[in-house]
């Protein structure tokens, strides 16, 4: 595997991880625009355009697919991290929650 194959994949993974932080209404437009741009940059940077501009038809979808994979990976890592934290520190592990919550505690107080 040479740099000509790795550049579109790595740029797509990076793009997918950045798309996670973009507003949802702009993600598709930004993803498509940046996939086109990064695919063209990958074709030009690796010198594949010298033999054929048809490599654009390979690099652009490769960047877009890698971006989708990167987006899903970042989303899953964030979701799994949250699930692990909740399992380690459940929200009902505090003494107030075990007593029945704030409402129960206030009812038992004597004034």
C-alpha positions in Angstrom: 0.0 0.0 0.0 1.5 3.3 -1.0 0.7 6.9 -0.2 -1.5 7.2 -3.2 -4.0 4.9 -1.6 -3.6 6.1 2.0 -4.0 9.8 1.4 -7.7 9.7 0.4 -8.5 7.2 3.2 -6.7 9.2 5.9 -8.2 12.5 4.7 -11.6 11.0 4.7 -11.3 9.7 8.2 -10.1 13.1 9.4 -13.0 14.7 7.6 -15.5 12.3 9.2 -14.2 13.1 12.6 -14.4 16.8 12.0 -18.0 16.5 10.6 -19.1 15.4 14.0 -18.7 18.9 15.3 -20.5 20.7 12.4 -24.1 21.7 12.8 -26.3 18.8 11.6 -28.1 20.9 8.9 -24.7 21.7 7.3 -23.0 18.2 7.6 -24.1 16.8 4.2 -23.3 19.9 2.3 -19.9 20.4 4.0 -19.2 16.6 3.7 -19.9 16.6 0.0 -18.0 19.8 -0.7 -15.0 18.7 1.3 -15.1 15.2 -0.2 -14.9 16.7 -3.7 -12.1 19.0 -2.6 -10.0 16.4 -0.7 -10.5 13.8 -3.5 -9.1 16.3 -6.1 -6.3 17.2 -3.8 -5.4 13.6 -3.2 -5.4 12.9 -7.0 -3.2 15.9 -7.6 -0.9 15.4 -4.6 -0.1 11.8 -5.5 0.4 12.6 -9.2 -2.3 10.2 -10.4 -3.7 12.9 -12.6 -0.7 12.6 -14.9 -1.8 9.2 -16.1 -5.6 9.9 -16.1 -8.1 12.3 -14.5 -10.3 9.2 -14.1 -8.6 8.7 -10.7 -10.9 11.5 -9.5 -13.7 9.0 -9.9 -11.9 6.7 -7.5 -10.5 9.1 -5.0 -13.7 11.2 -4.4 -15.9 8.3 -3.4 -13.0 6.8 -1.4 -12.8 10.1 0.6 -16.6 10.2 1.0 -16.8 6.5 2.2 -13.8 7.0 4.6 -15.5 10.2 6.0 -18.7 8.2 6.6 -16.7 5.5 8.4 -14.8 8.1 10.4 -18.1 9.8 11.4 -19.6 6.5 12.6 -16.4 5.6 14.5 -16.4 8.9 16.4 -20.1 8.7 17.1 -19.8 5.1 18.4 -16.7 6.0 20.6 -18.6 8.9 22.1 -21.7 6.8 22.7 -19.7 3.9 24.1 -17.7 6.2 26.4 -21.0 7.6 27.7 -22.4 4.1 28.3 -19.3 3.0 30.2 -19.3 6.1 32.4 -23.0 5.5 33.2 -22.3 1.9 34.0 -19.4 2.8 36.3 -21.2 5.7 37.9 -24.9 5.1 37.7 -27.0 8.2 38.1 -28.9 6.6 41.0 -25.9 5.7 43.1 -26.0 8.9 45.2 -27.4 8.6 48.7 -30.1 11.2 47.9 -31.3 9.1 45.0 -31.4 5.9 47.0 -33.5 7.6 49.7 -36.1 8.4 47.1 -34.8 11.7 45.8 -35.0 15.3 46.9 -38.8 15.2 47.3 -38.7 12.3 49.7 -35.9 13.9 51.7 -37.8 17.2 52.0 -41.0 15.4 53.2 -39.0 13.6 56.0 -37.4 16.8 57.3 -39.0 18.2 60.5 -39.6 21.9 60.6 
